[in-house]
Amino acid sequence: ISVTGVQTCALPIWMRNVIAPIKSWNKIVMSENGLNQIAIINDGGNNNGMWISNNYGVSWYQNSNIANSSWNSIAISADGKTAIAATGKNIYISNDYGNTWNVHYTNVIYSFYSLAISANGQFISFVGYEPGGKVSIIFNSGNYGMNYSSTIISNLRSEEHTSELQSH
């Protein structure tokens, strides 16, 4: 396409993937090259779950091991091999492109809604909220989730906890 002598590229055409089911998608993440993708559903009912694609989103399959979990958030490493996901009081981790998941961390006080992972999976962070939203806590790991430190955020004030938290 040429506009007054300036070369531009054509915009991609977006099409609905007819293979992916029509659901209340909550979030989708992908590896750096787009090959591996994971989408989570949390519709508040029985249609929760996780769907995985390992072919650039061309086709999807539901992870039947955890099909009815209410997922709040998900993050994936650059190569897609390591992923971390949150469901209410639990943090799950996968080291095989989202195929199998293990409970990585559980907390009975805080609900988890936001998380992040570094490109190589070494650094993991997630945020927990206390019921009522008056206190939040940020968990950080610099060793692939083997140990966590935490910082409590309360009334715009933060306190560093020195205790190390162990993952499962």
C-alpha positions as a Markdown table, in Angstrom:
| # | Residue | x | y | z |
|---|---|---|---|---|
| 1 | Ile | 0.0 | 0.0 | 0.0 |
| 2 | Ser | 1.4 | 3.4 | -0.9 |
| 3 | Val | 0.0 | 6.6 | 0.6 |
| 4 | Thr | 1.4 | 9.8 | -1.0 |
| 5 | Gly | 4.7 | 8.0 | -1.8 |
| 6 | Val | 5.1 | 6.5 | 1.7 |
| 7 | Gln | 5.3 | 2.7 | 1.8 |
| 8 | Thr | 3.3 | 1.0 | 4.5 |
| 9 | Cys | 2.6 | -2.6 | 5.3 |
| 10 | Ala | -0.9 | -4.1 | 5.2 |
| 11 | Leu | -2.5 | -4.7 | 8.5 |
| 12 | Pro | -3.1 | -8.3 | 9.5 |
| 13 | Ile | -6.6 | -9.7 | 9.1 |
| 14 | Trp | -8.0 | -10.9 | 12.4 |
| 15 | Met | -10.3 | -13.9 | 12.2 |
| 16 | Arg | -12.2 | -15.8 | 14.9 |
| 17 | Asn | -10.6 | -19.2 | 15.6 |
| 18 | Val | -13.6 | -21.5 | 15.1 |
| 19 | Ile | -11.8 | -24.3 | 16.9 |
| 20 | Ala | -11.6 | -22.5 | 20.2 |
| 21 | Pro | -14.8 | -22.6 | 22.2 |
| 22 | Ile | -16.9 | -19.6 | 23.0 |
| 23 | Lys | -16.3 | -19.0 | 26.7 |
| 24 | Ser | -15.8 | -16.2 | 29.2 |
| 25 | Trp | -12.1 | -16.0 | 28.7 |
| 26 | Asn | -10.3 | -14.3 | 31.6 |
| 27 | Lys | -6.7 | -14.1 | 30.3 |
| 28 | Ile | -4.4 | -15.5 | 27.7 |
| 29 | Val | -0.6 | -15.6 | 27.7 |
| 30 | Met | 1.9 | -16.8 | 25.1 |
| 31 | Ser | 5.6 | -17.7 | 24.8 |
| 32 | Glu | 7.9 | -15.2 | 23.2 |
| 33 | Asn | 7.6 | -16.8 | 19.8 |
| 34 | Gly | 3.9 | -17.4 | 20.1 |
| 35 | Leu | 4.1 | -21.1 | 19.8 |
| 36 | Asn | 2.9 | -22.0 | 23.3 |
| 37 | Gln | -0.3 | -20.3 | 24.6 |
| 38 | Ile | -2.5 | -20.8 | 27.6 |
| 39 | Ala | -5.9 | -19.3 | 28.1 |
| 40 | Ile | -7.9 | -19.3 | 31.4 |
| 41 | Ile | -11.6 | -19.1 | 32.1 |
| 42 | Asn | -13.3 | -17.9 | 35.3 |
| 43 | Asp | -16.9 | -17.3 | 34.6 |
| 44 | Gly | -18.1 | -17.9 | 38.2 |
| 45 | Gly | -19.8 | -21.2 | 37.3 |
| 46 | Asn | -19.0 | -24.6 | 36.0 |
| 47 | Asn | -17.4 | -23.4 | 32.8 |
| 48 | Asn | -14.0 | -22.6 | 34.4 |
| 49 | Gly | -10.8 | -24.1 | 33.1 |
| 50 | Met | -7.6 | -23.8 | 31.1 |
| 51 | Trp | -7.1 | -24.3 | 27.4 |
| 52 | Ile | -3.7 | -24.9 | 25.8 |
| 53 | Ser | -2.3 | -24.4 | 22.3 |
| 54 | Asn | 1.1 | -25.6 | 21.2 |
| 55 | Asn | 0.8 | -24.6 | 17.6 |
| 56 | Tyr | 0.5 | -20.8 | 17.6 |
| 57 | Gly | -3.2 | -20.8 | 18.5 |
| 58 | Val | -4.3 | -22.8 | 15.5 |
| 59 | Ser | -5.9 | -25.5 | 17.7 |
| 60 | Trp | -6.7 | -25.7 | 21.4 |
| 61 | Tyr | -7.3 | -28.5 | 24.0 |
| 62 | Gln | -8.7 | -28.3 | 27.5 |
| 63 | Asn | -6.4 | -29.3 | 30.3 |
| 64 | Ser | -8.7 | -32.0 | 31.8 |
| 65 | Asn | -6.5 | -32.3 | 34.9 |
| 66 | Ile | -7.7 | -29.0 | 36.2 |
| 67 | Ala | -10.7 | -28.3 | 34.0 |
| 68 | Asn | -13.0 | -26.7 | 36.6 |
| 69 | Ser | -10.7 | -24.5 | 38.6 |
| 70 | Ser | -11.6 | -20.9 | 38.9 |
| 71 | Trp | -8.5 | -19.2 | 37.5 |
| 72 | Asn | -7.7 | -15.6 | 38.4 |
| 73 | Ser | -4.4 | -15.0 | 36.7 |
| 74 | Ile | -1.6 | -16.7 | 34.7 |
| 75 | Ala | 1.9 | -15.8 | 33.5 |
| 76 | Ile | 4.4 | -17.7 | 31.3 |
| 77 | Ser | 8.1 | -17.6 | 30.7 |
| 78 | Ala | 9.6 | -16.6 | 27.4 |
| 79 | Asp | 10.1 | -20.1 | 26.2 |
| 80 | Gly | 6.6 | -21.2 | 27.5 |
| 81 | Lys | 8.0 | -24.1 | 29.5 |
| 82 | Thr | 7.4 | -22.6 | 32.9 |
| 83 | Ala | 4.0 | -21.1 | 33.8 |
| 84 | Ile | 2.5 | -19.9 | 37.1 |
| 85 | Ala | -1.3 | -19.5 | 37.7 |
| 86 | Ala | -3.5 | -18.3 | 40.6 |
| 87 | Thr | -6.8 | -19.7 | 41.9 |
| 88 | Gly | -8.1 | -17.9 | 45.0 |
| 89 | Lys | -5.9 | -19.2 | 47.8 |
| 90 | Asn | -3.5 | -21.3 | 45.6 |
| 91 | Ile | -0.6 | -20.7 | 43.3 |
| 92 | Tyr | 0.1 | -23.4 | 40.8 |
| 93 | Ile | 3.2 | -24.0 | 38.8 |
| 94 | Ser | 3.8 | -26.0 | 35.6 |
| 95 | Asn | 7.2 | -26.9 | 34.1 |
| 96 | Asp | 6.0 | -28.6 | 31.0 |
| 97 | Tyr | 4.2 | -26.0 | 28.9 |
| 98 | Gly | 1.0 | -26.1 | 31.0 |
| 99 | Asn | 0.3 | -29.8 | 30.6 |
| 100 | Thr | 0.6 | -30.7 | 34.3 |
| 101 | Trp | 0.2 | -28.4 | 37.3 |
| 102 | Asn | 1.2 | -28.7 | 41.0 |
| 103 | Val | 0.1 | -26.6 | 44.0 |
| 104 | His | 3.1 | -24.4 | 44.5 |
| 105 | Tyr | 2.0 | -22.2 | 47.4 |
| 106 | Thr | -1.2 | -22.0 | 49.5 |
| 107 | Asn | -2.3 | -19.2 | 51.8 |
| 108 | Val | -5.5 | -19.3 | 53.9 |
| 109 | Ile | -5.6 | -15.5 | 54.4 |
| 110 | Tyr | -4.9 | -13.9 | 51.1 |
| 111 | Ser | -6.6 | -14.4 | 47.7 |
| 112 | Phe | -4.2 | -14.2 | 44.7 |
| 113 | Tyr | -5.2 | -12.2 | 41.6 |
| 114 | Ser | -2.0 | -11.0 | 39.9 |
| 115 | Leu | 1.3 | -12.6 | 39.2 |
| 116 | Ala | 4.4 | -12.3 | 37.0 |
| 117 | Ile | 7.3 | -14.4 | 35.9 |
| 118 | Ser | 10.7 | -13.4 | 34.3 |
| 119 | Ala | 11.7 | -14.5 | 30.8 |
| 120 | Asn | 13.8 | -17.4 | 32.1 |
| 121 | Gly | 11.4 | -18.3 | 35.0 |
| 122 | Gln | 13.9 | -17.5 | 37.7 |
| 123 | Phe | 12.0 | -14.5 | 39.2 |
| 124 | Ile | 8.4 | -15.0 | 40.3 |
| 125 | Ser | 6.1 | -12.4 | 42.0 |
| 126 | Phe | 2.5 | -12.5 | 43.0 |
| 127 | Val | 0.1 | -10.4 | 44.9 |
| 128 | Gly | -2.3 | -11.4 | 47.6 |
| 129 | Tyr | -5.3 | -9.5 | 48.9 |
| 130 | Glu | -6.8 | -9.8 | 52.4 |
| 131 | Pro | -10.6 | -10.0 | 52.5 |
| 132 | Gly | -11.9 | -6.4 | 52.6 |
| 133 | Gly | -8.9 | -5.1 | 50.6 |
| 134 | Lys | -7.2 | -3.3 | 53.5 |
| 135 | Val | -4.0 | -5.3 | 53.4 |
| 136 | Ser | -2.1 | -6.6 | 50.4 |
| 137 | Ile | 1.0 | -8.6 | 50.3 |
| 138 | Ile | 3.6 | -9.1 | 47.5 |
| 139 | Phe | 5.5 | -12.3 | 47.4 |
| 140 | Asn | 8.9 | -12.4 | 45.5 |
| 141 | Ser | 11.3 | -15.2 | 44.6 |
| 142 | Gly | 14.6 | -15.0 | 42.9 |
| 143 | Asn | 15.3 | -18.8 | 42.8 |
| 144 | Tyr | 12.6 | -20.3 | 40.6 |
| 145 | Gly | 10.0 | -20.3 | 43.4 |
| 146 | Met | 12.0 | -22.3 | 45.9 |
| 147 | Asn | 11.7 | -19.6 | 48.6 |
| 148 | Tyr | 9.7 | -16.4 | 48.8 |
| 149 | Ser | 10.1 | -13.1 | 50.7 |
| 150 | Ser | 7.1 | -10.9 | 51.3 |
| 151 | Thr | 6.2 | -7.3 | 51.7 |
| 152 | Ile | 3.0 | -6.2 | 53.3 |
| 153 | Ile | 1.3 | -3.1 | 51.9 |
| 154 | Ser | -1.2 | -1.6 | 54.4 |
| 155 | Asn | -2.7 | 1.9 | 54.3 |
| 156 | Leu | -0.1 | 3.1 | 51.8 |
| 157 | Arg | 2.7 | 1.9 | 54.1 |
| 158 | Ser | 5.0 | -1.1 | 53.4 |
| 159 | Glu | 6.7 | -3.4 | 55.8 |
| 160 | Glu | 9.4 | -5.8 | 54.7 |
| 161 | His | 9.0 | -9.3 | 56.2 |
| 162 | Thr | 12.3 | -11.0 | 56.8 |
| 163 | Ser | 10.9 | -14.4 | 57.1 |
| 164 | Glu | 11.4 | -16.7 | 54.1 |
| 165 | Leu | 8.3 | -18.5 | 52.8 |
| 166 | Gln | 8.7 | -22.1 | 51.5 |
| 167 | Ser | 6.9 | -23.3 | 48.5 |
| 168 | His | 5.3 | -26.8 | 48.4 |
